[in-house]
Amino acid sequence: MGDIVAVTGNEACAQAFKQINPDVCAAYPITPATDLMQRFSSFVNDGKVDTELVLVESEHSAMSACIGAAAAGGRVATATSSQGLALMWEMLYIAAGTRLPIIMPLVNRALSAPLNIHGDHSDGMGARDTGWIQLYSENAQEAYDNTIQAFRIAEHLDIRVPAMVCMDGFIVSHSIERVEYIDDADVKKFVGEFQAVNPLLDMDKPKSYGPLILTDMYHEYKRAQHEVMTKVPNIVREVAADFEKMTGRKYDLFETYRLDDAEIAVVVMSSAAGTTKDIIDQYREKGIKVGLLKPRMFRPFPFLEIAEALQHLKAIAVLDRADSFGGYGPLFSEITGAVMSMNSKPAVINKIFGLGGRDYLPDQAEQVLDELVTIAKTGKVETIKEYIGVRE
Amino acid sequence: MTTKPLRLRELAKGDERISHGHRMCSGCGAPIVVKQVLMATDYPIVASNATGCLEVSTCIQEYTAWKIPWIHSAFENAAATISGVEAMYRSLVKQGKLEDRNVKFVAFGGDGGTYDIGFQSLSGAMERGHDMMYICYDNGAYMNTGIQRSSATPFGANTTTCPAGDVIPGKLQQRKDMTKIMAAHGIPYVAQASPSSWMDLMKKVQKAFEIKGPKFLNVISPCNRGWRSRTDDAIALSKLAVETCYWPLYEIENGVTRVTIKPKEKKPLVDFLKPQGRFKHMFSPENAGMLTQAQEYVDAQWNQLLKEAAAGEADKAE
């Protein structure tokens, strides 16, 4: 059993990095992820890890150096937020397309303009099509646990896909919470030795990375990438099962809360799930059958599994901490996509909340649940997409 | 490992580390430059490549012309990418996970990928002090995308984005002096070379590989498509670039400048411009001033270089 500590999400992830001891980290500072790599830099300079730290001049170069390092044949990690992820965008596709298992905590933050440093999911949602695995974390414990599991998942020889571990900027990255650490030796054993696949540094067997592929085969390469993603859910579950054996903490593709006998439910990711669970408890005491589904793995999105979990419901509210302007919220689009495969068709509404760090307060959850109660009764949806928590 | 003797007969027998059969245009300077660089040494080499002519023509789908480990990831990041490879090498060697075989790390980029879009990534990698050599093959425009102006395009040149029009006669700005900018990073070795002076180029490569830390080599690389010149003129034109002092051959080692090949007789710049269709409009009577301006700029740059080289000589004498 490891130490029980009071730490921030960033500190917990830095601890996970320390325990995993990546061969190379390349990073560039950006709020609110800065603190994570800053703490890790102390581990490097105090000789606590063997990592070569490459302190680059931009996030674009951070991901480029990670790509070079990962192709070279070793374990690689970085971290970023918001504009940093946006600047990396081009390289995210290349990391995934080259099948390099780079691990990146993404401390979710709003995107400019206007400039805002606080938490929302705009950055992560903008990168949803890049071919990275995305795991979202509710709190510091999950951010720590997901980071450790992400290395095992991404480096699995059947997939070799990069992974982002997301946590809400400031709300989780900078709040001090109770976290159970795992013993160094157990983390090391759990993650295992890095196995290089076609390393560039194998000087006796030269490889060329990054070819030009035109109309004749590009389509096939992309289908292969799609097929690899279909293997991810089972691996995520396998790794979660091993993780549970080690820690007793249970993880899956998503978490459900009082959902089995629920008639109405909220689907929401990350820290807002905690607040929502509290309000659900209050409504349950009033005899209202409400539950929650919290996606953990947003990419690949477990459509069928989620559809199965939601199929008995009358009404669902999907809460998005990001918007696709002129479209529905990104999580809503996925959930309605999942609903397509269901025999029953529940009413689904979309609430956009908490942008740029706007607090998600209990009364917002109550407002959503009250609306769901009405929809379940009347079967009528007034407005499909709406912003909540807005100062009018 | 000792420095390989640069005897033509021996070199011709050696293994080529970039194979024939690649799809660069006939008469292109870039593969000649790469061949000379790789031939100059027996050290094991890992190379990165910016997106561009060299990259798209040497590694297409299941075929590669590279007999050394090679990586391309994007356009603006050949330096950052190889810096990651080099960092991993250091890490694995330090941890005893990989045998130290004195591997050398090289990045290749065209002028677009070096002077323009890759400038920040290159500057960062040089400042961080990676043990790597960056080699720019400078053909003076975005040739891969169809001859667009870059900050390396010489004054007056006709390109597809600065065409010689009725009002604006080609590029109105002088080129960026990238070699001096790299020297200003205070890195241990910076040099300019030309494939026409192959011995000079290879000696510079050999010298650079013996120096720990970041190195930068800028090599002129004629492009007959963009320069509107004959396909068999690459070596003749790069020679004229040196002889007119448009492309002086020099090195800056630990801040000390040395001209490595000084033309016996400095030829007029028009000798270099005339065979190239991209400068054709400069020879019409109304543009005579452009020729003067181009010549004056080359003279000024050359005189400045001689001054810097003289200062280097004086330092050595002391």
Contacts between the chains, C-beta under 8 A, distances in Angstrom:
chain1	res1	chain2	res2	distance
A	23	B	88	6.0
A	23	B	91	4.4
A	23	B	92	6.3
A	23	B	95	7.3
A	23	B	97	7.8
A	24	B	84	6.6
A	24	B	87	5.0
A	24	B	88	5.0
A	24	B	91	5.4
A	26	B	84	6.1
A	26	B	87	7.3
A	50	B	91	6.7
A	50	B	94	6.8
A	50	B	95	5.0
A	51	B	91	6.9
A	52	B	87	4.4
A	52	B	88	7.2
A	52	B	90	5.5
A	52	B	91	4.0
A	52	B	94	7.6
A	54	B	83	6.2
A	54	B	84	6.5
A	54	B	87	4.8
A	54	B	128	6.9
A	55	B	128	7.0
A	56	B	80	6.3
A	56	B	83	7.7
A	56	B	124	5.7
A	56	B	128	7.5
A	57	B	120	6.0
A	57	B	121	7.3
A	57	B	123	6.9
A	57	B	124	3.2
A	57	B	127	7.5
A	58	B	120	6.4
A	58	B	121	7.6
A	58	B	124	7.3
A	60	B	76	7.1
A	60	B	77	6.5
A	60	B	80	7.4
A	60	B	121	7.2
A	61	B	77	6.3
A	61	B	80	3.7
A	61	B	83	7.9
A	61	B	120	7.5
A	61	B	121	5.0
A	61	B	124	5.7
A	61	B	125	7.8
A	64	B	73	6.0
A	64	B	74	6.9
A	64	B	77	3.7
A	64	B	80	3.7
A	64	B	81	4.9
A	64	B	84	6.7
A	64	B	121	6.8
A	65	B	80	5.0
A	65	B	81	6.9
A	65	B	83	5.3
A	65	B	84	3.4
A	65	B	87	6.8
A	66	B	84	6.1
A	67	B	73	5.0
A	67	B	81	6.1
A	67	B	84	6.4
A	68	B	48	6.7
A	68	B	71	6.4
A	68	B	73	7.2
A	68	B	80	7.2
A	68	B	81	4.0
A	68	B	82	6.0
A	68	B	83	6.7
A	68	B	84	2.8
A	68	B	85	4.2
A	68	B	86	7.9
A	68	B	87	7.9
A	68	B	88	7.3
A	69	B	84	3.8
A	69	B	85	6.5
A	69	B	87	5.7
A	69	B	88	4.1
A	70	B	84	7.7
A	70	B	88	7.9
A	71	B	71	5.5
A	71	B	84	8.0
A	71	B	85	6.9
A	72	B	46	7.9
A	72	B	84	7.0
A	72	B	85	4.4
A	72	B	88	3.6
A	72	B	89	6.4
A	72	B	92	7.9
A	73	B	88	6.7
A	73	B	92	7.4
A	74	B	88	4.8
A	74	B	91	6.4
A	74	B	92	5.8
A	74	B	97	7.7
A	76	B	84	7.9
A	76	B	88	7.6
A	90	B	74	6.0
A	91	B	73	7.0
A	91	B	74	6.5
A	91	B	77	7.4
A	94	B	73	5.1
A	94	B	74	6.1
A	98	B	73	7.3
A	200	B	46	6.2
A	200	B	69	4.7
A	200	B	71	5.8
A	200	B	85	6.1
A	201	B	46	7.0
A	201	B	69	6.9
A	201	B	85	7.3
A	201	B	88	6.8
A	201	B	89	5.9
A	201	B	92	7.0
A	201	B	98	6.4
A	201	B	103	7.3
A	202	B	69	7.4
A	203	B	44	4.7
A	203	B	46	7.8
A	203	B	69	6.7
A	203	B	101	6.1
A	203	B	103	6.5
A	206	B	66	6.8
A	206	B	67	6.0
A	206	B	68	5.3
A	206	B	69	4.7
A	206	B	70	7.3
A	207	B	69	5.8
A	207	B	70	7.6
A	208	B	59	4.9
A	208	B	64	3.8
A	208	B	66	5.3
A	208	B	69	7.8
A	208	B	70	4.7
A	208	B	71	7.7
A	209	B	70	6.9
A	209	B	71	4.1
A	209	B	72	6.8
A	209	B	73	7.6
A	210	B	49	7.8
A	210	B	55	7.8
A	210	B	59	7.1
A	210	B	71	5.7
A	210	B	72	3.5
A	210	B	73	5.4
A	211	B	59	4.5
A	211	B	60	6.2
A	211	B	61	5.8
A	211	B	62	7.9
A	211	B	64	7.1
A	211	B	72	7.6
A	212	B	55	7.4
A	212	B	56	4.8
A	212	B	59	6.5
A	212	B	60	4.9
A	212	B	61	7.1
A	213	B	60	7.6
A	213	B	61	5.1
A	214	B	60	7.8
A	214	B	61	7.7
A	216	B	61	7.2
A	217	B	61	5.9
